[in-house]
Amino acid sequence: MQKTKAQKFYEENSLNNFSRKDILEGNVVKINPALITITDGLVGKIEKEELQNRVRENALRLLKNKVRTFHVDINFEDYKGFGVRRPDVNDSIFTRMLNKEIRSLNGFLNLHLLTNSPLDKIHKYRDIGAGAICFQLDAIDNPSQLGEVVEYILKLGATASPVIETVGSESLRVKPVEETVKLLSPILYKIGMLTFQAVSTASRSDQSDVRFDKARVDKYVKKVKGRFKGTIQVQGGITSKTVGEAVSVGAEFLVVGTQIFRNREGLKPEQVVELLLKKYSETLAEV
């Protein structure tokens, strides 16, 4: 089956031949702004339409500034992996119209469904037109179920990306690396992107105890190296200070939320994107 434009974007590795200019223009490393950061703590306190407008305005501005992909976390009440600090249930905020406008400007939505019933929720969001769909691997019971979820996402023309929790939470025990890789192995050749949650589940980088855990992610990447042909995405604790660590594990997609939308330096989102790409280029030059 021929890949869609979105699948090519998310699955084809760019970390081969490139120049520093390519990096600084955002053509190698893809900064994937976490749009949920805009709505954190505001669901139910501000009108839905106003939140949707805030998301839309930020996305359209960033599309003009070296960003082509947006990470959309959708939290559901049934997901059991959240820690004590549960995020807002926000399934009414992100819409098909947002995706349509982003796609018209050559961008993509990376939908991340935090649910214990991934196939059911993917069915409900099948018409949104997401370019990539992330789902919690910890919500998958067996290889057969994993295969069914991946196949359905591929039929939608999107990239399938299991999210691997490397730290977990008070409610989620992380499985041994070997057990996780064993579950992935039969279907690994159909998975276009592996996403690693590098801090505790649903944490935000403005929490004092949150830091990108390179060592944990690296264990998984090394176990699938040689067999996995897609791209690596990392999320959680990504800032200008930790971007180099993400680079070193082979990450091409970086999910960044707090530093882009709620940074303490007073920087505009597009300025943060510039800073991250600059730091990324400096790190690669040292490798």
N, C-alpha and C positions, 0 to 999 in steps of 0.2 A: 504494500500500500504506500502510495506516494505521500511524503510528509507535507503537512500544511505549512503556511508561512510562519505561524506561531510555533509549531513544533521545531522547525528549523532554527528559529530564534533561541528557543530555550534549550535545545538539545545539542546543537553543534558547537563543539569546543573551539574557543578563540584563543586559548592560551598556547599558541604555537608560534607562528610568525607574526610579529607586530612591531611597530615603532613606538617611541615614547609619545608621539603625536596621537597615535591611535588610542593609547591609554587615556590621555588627557581629554580626548574628545568623547570618551565613554563607549568606544567601539569594542573594547576588549573586556574590561570589567564592567559589569552591569550593576549599577546602584539601584536597588529595588526598595523604594520608600514604603514603609509600613503605614498605610493610610489609617489604620486603626488608632494610631497615636494621636491623630487629630481629634478623635471622638472619645478617647479614654476619659472616663469619669463624667461624661456629659450626657450619655444616653438616659432619657427620662427626665433630664433637667432642662434641656433645650429642645425646641421643636425639631422634629425629625427633618423637615424641609431645610431648616437652617444648617443642620449638621451636614446634610447632603450637599448643600451649596458650598460649605467650607471645604469639603473633600474635593468637590469638582474644581473649585478655584485653584487650590494647591496643585492638583494633578495637571491642569492645563498650563499652569505657569512652569512646572518642572518639565513638561514635555518640550518646552522651548529651550531647556537648559540641560541637555545631555542625559536625559532620562527617557527610557522607552518602556519600562516595566514598573508596575505598581503591585505591591504585596497587600492583599486584602484578607485579613484574618476575620473569619466569621465564627463567633462563639455561640455554642448551643448549650442549653441547660443539661442535656444528657451526658455531656463529656465529663468523665470521672477523673481525668488526669490533672485538672487544675489543683493548685495548692490552696492554702488557706485564703490567700488573696485572690479571689476569683474575679476575672474581668467581667465587663458588662456583656449581657446577651444583646447582640447588635445585628441580628439577621435582617432587620428592616432598613438598614442604612444604605447598603450598597445595591445598586440597581443595574438592570440591563442597559439603561440609557447612559449610565456612566461609562460602561464598557464600549458602547457604540461610539461615543464621542472620542474616547481614547483611541479606539481602533482607527477612526477616521483620520487621526493625526499620526498614524504609524506607530502606535504604542500598543501595549498588551496588559491585561489584568492577570495576575497570578493569584488565583483564589485558594485560600487555605481554610479548609473546613475542620474545625475542632469539634468533633462529635464522636460518639461511640457507635454510630450507625452511618458510616461513610457512604455506602451505596445508596441508601435511602435519601440522604441529603444531596448527593450528586444528582440523583434523578430530579429533585426539586429545583436544582440550579442548572439543569441541562440547557436551558434556553438563554442563559446569561451571556454565553459566548466567550467564556474565559480562555485565555491562551495556554495557561497551565493550571492544573488542579492539584493542590497538596492535600494529603489526608494523613491522619495519625496512624503510623504503623502499629502502635500499641493497641489500636482498636481492632486490629486484624487477628483472627484466631488461628488461621491455617493457610497454607499455600493456595488452596482452591479458592478461598474467599479473596485472597490477594489478587489472584489471576483474574477473577471476575471484576473486581474494582478497576484494575489496570486496563483491561479490555474495554470496559465501558467508557472510560476516559478517552482512550484512543479513538473510539468510534465517534466521539464528539469533536474530534480534530484537535484535541488539546494534548499537552504533555502531562504524563502521569508522574507525580513526585511524592513518594512516601516520605513522611517527616519522622526522622529518627530522634527520639529524645535521648540525649547523652547524659543528662543529669537527673531528670525526673523531678518529683515534688514530694510533698508529704503524703500525697495520695497515689503517687505513681512510682513503682519500683522499676528501675531500668533493667532490662534483660541483659544477660551477658552478650558480649560482642559476637561470639560464635553462634549463639542462638538466633540473633538478629540476622546475621549473614546467611544462615541456613534457611531461614524463612524467605529471604529475598532471592536466593540463588536460582530457583527454577524459572523465575520471571525477570531476572535482572536484565536480560537482553532486550526486553520491551520497555524498560523504565528509562525515560529520557533524562531525568534529573533527580538526584538524591539531595534531600534537604536535611540539614543537621541543626537541631536546636541545641545550641552550645552553652546555654545556661538553664537554670531551673524552669520548668514548664510555665509559659505565659508570663515570664518575668519581663521587666522593662529595664533598660540600661541606666535609668535614673535612680534605681535602687542601689543602696550602698554596698550590698553584698553580691552584686552582679558583675561578673567579668567573663569575657570570652574564654572558654576552656579549650585551648588548642590541643592539649594532650588527649583529651577524650575523643575529639573529632578525628584526630590523626589515626587512632587505633582502628576506627571503622574504615576510613579511606584506604589504609594500607591493606586491610583484609579483602577489599573488593578490587583493588588495583590490578589491572591486566584483564579483568573480566567485564568490568563496567566501562562502557564507551561513551556515556553521556556526560553531563555537567554536574558540578557540585555547587550547591547553594548553602550558605550558612546564615543563621539568624540568632539574635540574642547577644547582647554585649558588644556589638560592632560600633566602634567609634574611630575617630582619627588616630587614637592611641593604640588601638588593637587591630587596625586594618592590616598591618603587616603580618600578624599571626594568622589571619584568615587567608592571606595570600599564600602563605607557606604550606597550607594543607591543600592547595589547589582550587580554592574557591573562585568561581567566576561570577556568581551572583551573590550580592551582599544585601541582606535585608536590614535596613537601617530605619529606626523610627525616632527615638527620643532625640538624638543629636540633630536630625534634620528639622523636626517640627517643634521641639521644646528645649533647644539648647540654651545653656545659661550665658552664653557669650553674646547673645543678641544677634546672631548671624541669620540671614535669610536662608530658606531651604536651598536655593540654588547656590549660595555661597558655600554651604556645607558640602554639597555634591562636588563642587570644584576642589574643596579641601581634601575630601576623601580620595578623589582620583589622583591628586597631586601626591598624597602620602603613598598611595598604591604604586605609582610610578617610581617613587624614590626607593621603595622596598624592593621592587623587581630589579632595579638597577644594581642593588647590592647583592642579589642572589647569584 
